[in-house]
Amino acid sequence: MKQYSVDESGYYGEFGGAYIPEILHKCVNDLEKAYLPIIESRQFQRDFSQLLHDYVGRPSPLYLSRQLSERFGAKIYLKREDLNHTGAHKINNTVGQILIAREMGKTRIIAETGAGQHGVATATVCALMQMPCTVYMGETDVKRQQVNVKKMEMLGAKVVPVTSGNMTLKDATNEAIRDWCSHPTDTHYIIGSVVGPHPYPDMVARLQSVISKEIKVQLTEKEGRDYPDYLIACVGGGSNAAGTIYEYLDNDKVNIVLAEAGGKGVDSGETAATIHLGSQGVLHGCRTLLMQTEDGQITEPYSISAGLDYPGIGPMHANLAVQNRAQVIDINDDEALKAAFELTRNEGIIPALESAHALAALEKIKFKPEDIVVLTLSGRGDKDLDTYFKYEGQY
């Protein structure tokens, strides 16, 4: 049987591992030893469940979209992660990680953010737990996500604009890792996606797996069976997708569809279609598929969505793609914008630009009338309003 989950060495097939500087070895090692016993402890389970229920507002609804169902000729449900506190799936992970950090005796939190949703979710739980918080954010993203920057500051976080490279998510991650190298003993780095050195991809996937656990229960209530025929989610680093598919990895009846950011076109040179274009390499502590030149220099990614312009992909997803367990569809900016405006006008739901990529993937799949489809709306569109306003007359 093919192995889709992480193995004991922190690998998904040939992807994963922990490629880290010596100074971080103890930090990452300590976390690797601690995270599973903590997550599996009764105390953590109780605290995590209670916060997800009372603070985050879970379970998030599974909503049958009549107009999408009619249009695409299948039963299409939307998993409404946009309704969580702070407006995205990111809070599931930050709540879990801050509980782990507290249990490990860490007293300071750092994070990286692209679109700002993970930064806001980290700042939120740091305010809740009264821990100091520093968030690194590329200057390009700071400019296009001003509201989220202001929110983080209002929540008490220090936002550090990063001016190296393309000044986006990759560069913010570089700076966060530098900070961690300088403060390894008291600091926990809350990584926002299923990327980074082991155990991060597995830890984040486990914390986000609440999404697919809920889908199982909700589908049983609505459809009398606990699995869909299709699961669809967008991927940048891939945490909402990992949470959506976690409980279904070994169920061959479930088709997994990942929508990645085609930007201005896969062959345009302005894209973030990592799985389509990537080759194996090491970035930010793990071996995965990367957009890079022949001599291993990272190619700058581009997407209209600040949350998808990462030049790599989580090792879980790299493995699923290589093993053909997941179908990967590239969605360009134009297709994502069109899907976003259509959902807004037809359903009264303004999706995040990331989620709009998943919505656009519906156009590219041939469904049967009896198919049950679950698509994860990973976030709400508040943070993307400036972009939407810019294009509104065109769609």
C-alpha positions in Angstrom: 0.0 0.0 0.0 1.3 3.5 -0.8 2.2 5.6 2.2 0.6 9.1 2.1 1.2 10.0 5.8 4.5 11.1 7.3 7.0 8.4 8.3 9.1 8.2 11.5 11.9 10.2 9.9 9.7 13.0 8.9 9.4 12.1 5.2 6.4 11.8 2.8 7.9 9.5 0.2 11.1 11.3 -0.9 9.9 14.7 0.4 10.2 16.3 3.9 12.9 15.9 6.5 14.7 18.6 8.5 17.5 20.5 6.8 18.4 23.0 9.4 21.4 25.0 10.7 23.2 23.5 13.7 22.0 26.3 16.0 18.4 25.2 15.5 19.0 21.5 15.9 18.1 21.4 19.6 14.9 23.6 19.0 13.6 21.4 16.2 14.6 18.2 18.0 12.9 19.3 21.2 9.7 20.1 19.3 9.8 16.8 17.5 10.1 14.9 20.8 7.3 17.0 22.4 4.6 17.6 19.8 3.0 14.2 19.6 2.8 13.5 23.4 1.4 17.0 23.9 -1.2 16.7 21.0 -2.3 13.3 22.2 -2.6 14.3 25.9 -6.0 14.6 27.4 -5.3 18.1 28.7 -4.3 19.4 25.2 -7.3 17.7 23.5 -9.6 19.3 26.1 -8.1 22.8 25.8 -7.8 22.7 22.0 -11.4 21.4 21.5 -12.8 24.0 23.9 -11.0 26.9 22.3 -12.0 25.7 18.8 -15.6 25.6 19.9 -15.9 28.6 22.2 -13.3 31.0 20.7 -12.9 30.1 17.1 -16.6 29.1 16.6 -16.2 25.6 15.3 -17.6 23.4 13.8 -17.6 25.5 10.6 -20.8 24.9 8.5 -20.9 22.6 5.5 -23.1 24.5 3.2 -24.8 23.0 0.1 -24.5 25.6 -2.7 -27.6 25.1 -4.8 -26.5 27.4 -7.6 -23.0 25.8 -7.9 -24.6 22.3 -7.8 -27.0 23.3 -10.5 -24.3 24.9 -12.6 -21.8 22.0 -12.4 -24.2 19.1 -12.3 -23.2 17.6 -8.9 -23.9 18.2 -5.2 -21.4 20.9 -4.3 -20.8 21.7 -0.6 -18.7 24.6 0.7 -16.7 24.0 3.9 -17.0 27.4 5.4 -13.6 28.1 7.0 -14.2 31.8 6.2 -16.7 31.9 9.1 -14.0 31.1 11.7 -12.8 33.9 14.1 -10.3 36.0 12.2 -11.8 34.9 8.9 -9.7 31.9 7.8 -8.6 28.4 8.6 -5.3 29.7 10.0 -6.6 30.1 13.5 -7.0 26.3 13.9 -3.2 25.9 13.7 -2.2 29.0 15.8 -4.5 28.0 18.7 -2.9 24.5 18.7 0.6 25.7 18.3 0.4 28.3 21.1 -0.9 25.6 23.4 2.1 23.4 22.4 4.5 26.4 22.9 3.1 27.1 26.3 3.4 23.5 27.4 7.1 23.5 26.2 7.8 26.6 28.4 8.4 29.0 25.4 7.7 32.7 26.3 8.0 34.4 22.9 6.3 33.8 19.6 7.4 34.6 16.0 5.6 34.0 12.7 5.9 34.8 9.0 2.9 35.9 7.0 2.0 36.6 3.3 -1.6 37.6 2.9 -1.6 38.5 6.6 -4.2 36.0 7.7 -1.7 33.8 9.5 -0.1 36.9 11.0 -3.5 38.0 12.3 -4.3 34.5 13.6 -0.9 34.4 15.4 -1.3 37.9 16.9 -4.8 36.9 18.0 -3.7 33.9 20.0 -0.7 35.8 21.4 -3.1 38.4 22.7 -5.3 35.7 24.1 -2.4 34.0 25.9 -0.6 37.3 26.6 2.7 36.3 24.9 4.9 38.8 23.0 4.7 38.3 19.2 6.8 39.4 16.2 5.5 38.9 12.7 7.7 39.1 9.6 6.0 40.2 6.4 7.5 41.1 3.0 7.2 44.8 2.2 5.3 44.0 -1.0 2.6 42.2 1.1 2.7 45.0 3.8 1.6 47.4 1.1 -1.1 45.3 -0.4 -2.5 44.0 3.0 -2.5 47.2 5.0 -5.7 46.3 6.9 -4.2 43.1 8.2 -1.0 44.9 9.2 -3.1 47.4 11.3 -5.0 44.5 12.8 -1.8 42.7 13.9 -0.5 45.9 15.4 -3.8 46.6 17.2 -3.6 43.1 18.6 -0.2 43.9 20.1 2.1 42.3 17.6 5.3 43.9 16.2 5.2 43.7 12.4 8.6 43.7 10.7 8.6 44.6 7.0 11.1 42.5 5.1 12.9 44.3 2.2 15.1 41.5 0.7 14.3 39.5 -2.5 10.8 39.9 -3.9 9.7 41.2 -0.5 7.0 38.5 -0.2 6.3 35.3 1.8 9.6 33.5 1.0 11.6 36.5 2.2 9.5 36.9 5.4 10.1 33.2 6.1 13.9 33.7 5.7 13.8 36.5 8.2 11.7 34.6 10.7 14.2 31.7 10.5 17.1 34.2 11.2 15.3 35.5 14.2 14.7 31.9 15.5 18.5 31.2 15.0 19.2 34.2 17.3 16.7 33.3 20.0 16.5 29.5 20.0 15.8 28.9 23.7 12.8 31.1 24.6 11.1 31.4 21.1 8.6 29.2 19.4 8.2 29.8 15.6 4.5 29.3 14.6 4.9 28.3 10.9 1.6 29.0 9.1 1.6 26.2 6.6 2.6 22.5 6.1 6.1 23.6 5.2 9.4 23.8 7.1 11.5 21.2 8.8 9.9 18.1 10.3 7.8 18.1 12.6 6.1 21.2 11.2 4.4 19.8 8.1 2.9 16.9 10.2 2.1 19.1 13.3 0.3 21.7 11.2 -1.6 19.0 9.2 -2.7 17.3 12.4 -4.0 20.6 13.9 -5.8 21.5 10.7 -7.2 18.0 10.4 -10.2 19.2 12.4 -11.5 20.3 9.0 -11.8 16.8 7.6 -12.9 15.3 10.9 -15.9 17.7 10.8 -16.5 17.0 7.1 -16.9 13.3 8.0 -19.5 14.0 10.7 -21.4 16.6 8.6 -21.5 14.5 5.5 -22.9 11.5 7.5 -25.7 13.8 8.7 -26.5 15.3 5.3 -25.7 12.4 2.9 -25.7 9.2 5.0 -22.0 8.6 4.2 -18.9 10.1 5.6 -16.9 10.7 2.5 -17.3 12.8 -0.7 -16.4 11.8 -4.2 -14.2 15.0 -4.6 -12.3 17.2 -2.2 -11.1 20.5 -3.6 -8.8 23.0 -2.0 -6.3 25.7 -3.0 -2.6 25.2 -2.3 0.2 27.7 -1.7 2.1 26.1 1.2 -1.0 23.9 1.6 -2.4 23.9 5.1 -6.1 24.3 4.3 -5.7 21.5 1.8 -3.9 19.3 4.2 -6.6 19.8 6.8 -9.3 19.1 4.2 -7.8 15.8 3.0 -6.1 14.5 6.1 -8.8 12.0 7.1 -9.3 10.8 3.5 -5.7 10.2 2.3 -6.1 6.4 2.3 -9.6 6.4 1.0 -9.3 5.7 -2.8 -13.0 6.5 -3.4 -12.1 10.2 -2.7 -10.6 12.2 -5.5 -8.3 14.9 -4.3 -8.1 18.1 -6.4 -5.5 20.8 -5.6 -5.7 24.2 -7.2 -2.5 26.1 -7.5 -1.8 29.7 -8.6 -1.1 29.9 -12.3 -0.6 33.6 -12.1 -0.4 35.1 -15.6 0.0 31.6 -17.0 2.2 28.6 -16.2 4.6 29.5 -19.0 4.5 33.2 -18.6 7.4 33.5 -16.1 4.9 35.1 -13.7 3.4 32.2 -11.9 3.3 30.3 -8.6 2.4 26.9 -10.2 5.0 25.0 -8.1 3.8 21.5 -8.7 3.6 22.0 -12.5 7.0 23.7 -12.8 8.9 22.5 -9.7 11.9 20.2 -9.3 13.2 18.7 -6.1 15.2 20.9 -3.8 15.5 22.1 -0.2 13.9 25.3 1.0 13.1 26.6 4.5 14.2 23.3 6.1 12.5 20.6 4.0 13.0 18.8 0.7 10.1 19.4 -1.6 9.2 20.6 -5.1 10.5 24.1 -5.8 10.4 26.7 -8.6 14.1 27.1 -9.3 16.7 27.6 -12.0 18.9 24.9 -13.3 21.6 25.9 -10.8 19.2 25.8 -7.8 18.4 29.5 -7.5 14.8 30.1 -6.3 12.6 31.6 -9.0 10.5 34.5 -7.7 6.8 33.4 -7.6 3.9 35.6 -8.7 0.2 35.4 -8.0 -2.6 37.9 -7.7 -3.2 36.3 -4.3 -0.7 37.2 -1.6 -1.3 33.8 0.1 -0.4 31.6 -2.8 2.9 33.2 -4.1 5.2 30.8 -2.4 7.9 29.1 -4.6 7.5 25.7 -2.9 4.7 23.4 -1.7 4.3 21.3 1.5 6.0 17.9 1.3 2.7 16.1 1.8 1.3 17.6 -1.3 4.5 17.1 -3.3 4.3 13.4 -2.6 0.5 13.2 -3.4 1.2 14.9 -6.7 4.2 12.6 -7.6 2.2 9.5 -6.6 -0.8 10.7 -8.6 -3.0 10.6 -5.5 -3.9 14.2 -6.1 -4.9 15.9 -9.4 -3.3 19.4 -9.6 -5.0 22.1 -11.6 -3.4 25.5 -12.3 -5.7 28.5 -12.1 -4.7 31.8 -13.5 -5.4 35.2 -12.0 -8.2 35.9 -14.5 -10.0 32.6 -13.7 -9.7 33.1 -9.9 -11.1 36.7 -10.1 -14.0 35.5 -12.3 -14.9 32.7 -9.8 -14.7 35.2 -6.9 -17.1 37.6 -8.4 -19.5 34.9 -9.4 -19.7 33.4 -5.9 -20.1 36.9 -4.5 -23.0 37.8 -6.8 -24.7 34.4 -6.8 -24.3 33.3 -3.2 -23.6 36.5 -1.2 -20.3 35.1 -0.1 -17.1 37.1 -0.8 -14.3 34.5 -0.8 -10.6 35.0 -0.2 -8.6 35.2 -3.5 -6.9 31.9 -2.5 -10.2 30.1 -2.2 -11.3 31.6 -5.5 -8.6 29.4 -7.1 -10.4 26.3 -5.8 -13.7 27.6 -7.0 -12.3 28.1 -10.5 -11.2 24.5 -10.5 -14.8 23.4 -10.7 -14.9 24.6 -14.3 -12.2 22.1 -15.2 -13.7 18.9 -13.8 -16.3 16.7 -15.4 -18.7 15.7 -12.6 -21.4 13.0 -12.6 -24.9 14.0 -11.3 -24.5 11.7 -8.3 -21.1 13.1 -7.3 -20.7 14.7 -3.8 -18.1 17.5 -3.8 -16.7 19.3 -0.9 -14.7 22.5 -1.6 -13.0 24.3 1.2 -13.5 28.1 1.4 -10.3 28.7 3.3 -11.0 32.3 4.0 -13.2 35.4 3.6 -12.4 38.1 1.1 -12.1 41.1 3.4 -8.3 41.2 3.0 -8.6 41.2 -0.8 -11.2 44.0 -1.2 -8.7 46.4 -2.7 -7.8 43.9 -5.4 -11.5 43.2 -6.0 -12.4 46.9 -6.2 -9.6 47.3 -8.8 -11.1 44.7 -11.1 -14.8 44.9 -10.4 -15.9 46.5 -13.7 -14.2 43.8 -15.7 -16.1 40.7 -14.5 
